[in-house]
Amino acid sequence: MRHASVLLIVLIALGSLGCSARQVQAPPAPEFVRMEECPCPERPELPAVNGSLPLDHQVNVETILERDDAYRAYAQGLEAAVRCYRSQVEASHDH
């Protein structure tokens, strides 16, 4: 048991020396970029599906298609905002 504890102490000491010899590199400093605010769409108000009718009823189908159009327009507006911010970041790296 005594030999095992001496061996354990030696291995811990060697392991500690090996880890402390490495150079720790600081992470790079963050870059701050002045951004202009990009237009962003408001979250759309979606029409409600009539729960008393079957889902495939013509009224509900029209409502679902209306909601789909609203979601697509909202997604396109969000993608435009992301492109706007990305172009500002890319322009700041060019300077």
C-alpha positions in Angstrom: 0.0 0.0 0.0 2.9 2.3 0.8 4.4 1.9 -2.7 1.1 2.5 -4.3 0.6 5.8 -2.4 4.2 7.0 -3.3 3.6 6.1 -6.9 0.3 8.0 -6.9 2.0 11.1 -5.4 4.7 10.9 -8.1 2.2 10.6 -10.9 0.1 13.5 -9.6 3.2 15.6 -9.3 4.3 14.7 -12.9 0.9 15.4 -14.2 0.7 18.8 -12.5 4.1 19.7 -14.0 3.0 18.7 -17.4 -0.2 20.7 -17.3 1.4 23.9 -15.9 4.1 24.0 -18.5 1.6 24.9 -21.3 1.1 28.5 -22.3 -2.4 29.6 -21.8 -3.5 31.9 -24.6 -6.0 34.5 -23.8 -9.1 34.5 -26.1 -9.1 37.2 -28.7 -10.7 40.5 -27.7 -14.2 41.0 -29.0 -14.7 43.3 -31.9 -17.3 46.1 -31.5 -19.0 47.3 -34.7 -21.3 50.3 -34.8 -24.5 49.1 -36.5 -27.4 51.0 -37.9 -30.7 49.6 -37.0 -32.2 47.5 -39.8 -36.0 47.4 -40.4 -37.6 44.3 -38.9 -41.2 43.2 -39.4 -43.7 43.2 -36.6 -45.0 39.7 -35.6 -48.2 39.2 -37.5 -51.6 38.7 -35.9 -52.8 35.4 -37.2 -56.4 34.6 -37.9 -57.8 31.8 -35.8 -58.9 28.5 -37.2 -62.6 27.8 -36.5 -62.5 24.8 -34.1 -66.1 24.0 -34.5 -65.6 23.1 -38.2 -63.5 20.3 -39.7 -59.9 21.3 -40.5 -60.5 20.6 -44.2 -63.6 22.8 -44.4 -63.3 25.6 -47.0 -63.3 28.4 -44.3 -60.5 26.7 -42.3 -58.5 26.0 -45.5 -58.7 29.7 -46.5 -57.7 30.7 -42.9 -54.7 28.3 -43.0 -53.6 29.7 -46.4 -53.9 33.2 -45.0 -51.8 32.3 -42.0 -49.2 30.6 -44.3 -49.0 33.8 -46.4 -48.5 35.9 -43.2 -45.8 33.5 -42.0 -44.0 33.6 -45.3 -44.0 37.4 -45.4 -42.8 37.6 -41.8 -40.0 35.1 -42.5 -38.9 37.1 -45.6 -38.8 40.3 -43.5 -36.7 38.6 -40.9 -34.3 37.3 -43.5 -34.0 40.8 -45.0 -33.1 42.1 -41.5 -30.4 39.4 -41.1 -29.0 40.3 -44.6 -29.0 44.0 -43.6 -27.0 43.3 -40.4 -24.6 40.8 -42.2 -23.8 43.4 -44.9 -22.9 45.9 -42.2 -20.6 43.4 -40.5 -18.9 42.5 -43.8 -18.5 46.2 -44.6 -16.9 46.8 -41.3 -14.3 44.1 -42.0 -13.4 45.7 -45.3 -12.2 48.9 -43.6 
